[in-house]
Amino acid sequence: MPTIDTTIEAFLASKNFDPATISRLGFWSQQFSHKELSDISEEDVDNALVTLSTRGKMIPVRMMAEESGELLREFFRQRR
């Protein structure tokens, strides 16, 4: 059964996406990378949405807020 990471990798390989989409996918990857898609429960998603609402739009990197989209794209490129 595919995991969220393998699904995201296939999705990103299908075409180029803007940094905002990649950043959003990165969030879900961080939340569920170890789970198979069929094992993600409604409660898991609810908890992740609470985390998302408290986190905000940017991830702090080295004391500055940076968009994470390009970092995630590079992460998935290196995994291939």
C-alpha positions as CSV (number, residue, x, y, z in Angstrom):
1,M,0.0,0.0,0.0
2,P,1.4,3.4,-0.9
3,T,2.5,5.9,1.8
4,I,1.8,9.6,1.6
5,D,5.4,10.2,0.6
6,T,5.3,7.8,-2.4
7,T,2.1,9.4,-3.5
8,I,3.5,12.9,-3.2
9,E,6.6,11.8,-5.1
10,A,4.5,10.5,-8.0
11,F,2.3,13.7,-8.0
12,L,5.4,16.0,-8.1
13,A,6.9,13.9,-10.9
14,S,3.8,14.5,-13.0
15,K,4.5,18.2,-13.7
16,N,6.0,21.3,-12.2
17,F,4.2,22.9,-9.3
18,D,4.3,26.3,-7.6
19,P,6.2,26.6,-4.3
20,A,2.9,27.0,-2.3
21,T,1.6,23.7,-3.5
22,I,4.9,22.0,-2.7
23,S,4.9,23.6,0.7
24,R,1.4,22.3,1.4
25,L,2.4,18.8,0.4
26,G,5.5,19.1,2.6
27,F,3.3,19.7,5.6
28,W,1.2,16.6,4.9
29,S,4.4,14.6,4.3
30,Q,5.7,15.7,7.7
31,Q,2.5,14.6,9.4
32,F,2.0,11.3,7.8
33,S,5.2,10.1,6.0
34,H,5.3,6.9,8.0
35,K,1.7,5.9,7.4
36,E,0.1,4.1,4.6
37,L,-2.7,6.1,3.0
38,S,-5.4,3.6,4.2
39,D,-4.2,3.9,7.8
40,I,-4.7,7.7,8.0
41,S,-7.8,8.3,10.1
42,E,-10.2,11.2,10.4
43,E,-8.7,11.9,13.8
44,D,-5.2,12.0,12.3
45,V,-6.3,14.6,9.8
46,D,-8.2,16.6,12.5
47,N,-5.0,16.6,14.6
48,A,-2.9,17.7,11.7
49,L,-5.3,20.5,10.9
50,V,-5.0,21.8,14.5
51,T,-1.2,21.7,14.1
52,L,-1.5,23.5,10.8
53,S,-3.7,26.3,12.2
54,T,-1.3,26.9,15.1
55,R,1.8,26.8,12.9
56,G,0.9,29.5,10.4
57,K,2.0,29.8,6.8
58,M,5.7,29.9,7.1
59,I,8.2,27.5,8.7
60,P,10.9,29.3,10.7
61,V,14.4,28.5,9.4
62,R,17.5,29.8,11.0
63,M,15.6,32.5,12.9
64,M,13.9,33.7,9.8
65,A,10.6,32.7,8.2
66,E,11.2,31.2,4.7
67,E,8.9,29.5,2.3
68,S,9.6,25.8,2.4
69,G,8.4,24.8,-1.1
70,E,11.8,24.8,-2.8
71,L,13.4,23.0,0.1
72,L,10.9,20.2,-0.2
73,R,11.2,20.0,-4.0
74,E,15.0,19.6,-3.6
75,F,14.4,16.9,-0.8
76,F,12.2,14.8,-3.1
77,R,14.6,15.3,-6.1
78,Q,17.5,13.9,-4.0
79,R,15.4,10.9,-2.9
80,R,15.1,9.6,-6.5
